[in-house]
Amino acid sequence: MHSQVAGYLKQDEQGYTFAYAPDYLATSTAEPVSLTLPLREQPYMERVLFPFFDGLIPEGWLLDVAERNWKLNVRDRMGLLLACCRDCIGAVSIHPLPNTDDA
């Protein structure tokens, strides 16, 4: 959010989790990424991708271009977010975590 790490979005077998970063919450300028995800310490959990994040994914012909060029499955919402939403219109962008595997 505005070039600061505001939080972390995770997908697992239970669904999706979004949690604000503690450092972000501690700043005086912290603001929610969405009105539907107000600032709080507890993580948000949903079976499906949060509507705010799903709304960042392109639609129509732009989605077709992304699907064709990056060979993405339109049902892979997290994959689409990571591939298409690094430079979104607005204050929020999505970036993958750096790979921390030593192997």
N, C-alpha and C positions, 0 to 999 in steps of 0.2 A: 504494500500500500504506500504510494508516494515514495517508492524506492527503499522502503524499510520492510524487513521481514515482519509481517503482521501475525502470521500463524502458519499452521501446518495442516494440510489436507491429506488424509490417508485412506486407502481403500484396502479392505481385507474381506474375508469370507462372510463377515457379519454385515458388511455394507461400507459406509463412509463415516469418517470422523474428522471434524474440524476443531482445532484448538488454537486459541490465541497464544502467541509466544509471551512468556512471562516478562521478558525485557520490553516488549511492545506495550503490554498493559501498564507497565511502570512509568511510561513516558507521559508527560503532561499533554502531549499532542495526539494521543491515541484516539482513534475514532473507529467505529465498526466498519467492516468491509461491506456490510449490507444492513439495512434496517431489519432484515429477518434474522440476522446473526449479531445481536447486541453484544457489547463487550462483557465478558465474564471469564472467570478463571476455569470453570468447568467446561469440558469439551462438549461439543454438539455431536450427536450420533443419529444417523438415518440409514434406512435400508437402501434408499436410492440417493443419487447425487443431489445435493442441496440445490434447490431451484436457482439460487443466485449464481452458483458456479456453472450449472447447466446452461444458464442464459448467456454465458460468455462464449460458448461454443458456436462457431458460425453455422449458418443455415443455408439452404438453397444451393445455388451454383457454387458458392465459396466452399461449402461443405463437400460438394462433389469434387472440386479441385483438390482439396486436402486429402480426401479419400483416395483419389486416383494417384496423386503425386507421392504421397507418403504411405500408400497401401494400408490405410487405416480402416478398421471396421467401425461403422457408424454406431454400433452398439457399445463400443469400448469408450465410454465417456471420459474416463481418466486419461486414456491415451490421446484422445482428441484435445482435452484440456492442455496436456503437456506439449503437444505438437503445435497447437494453434493459438495458444493464449499467452505467449510470452510478451507480446506487445499489443495489449488490448487498448481500445478506446476507453478512457477513464483512468481512475487512480489505481486499479488493481491489475496485476499481472501474475501469471503462474509460472513458476520455475521449478524444475526438479531439484531434489536435494543432491549434493555432490555424492558420488559413490564412495562410501566409507569402507567397502570390503577390502581387506588386506590380501585376500587370495586372488 
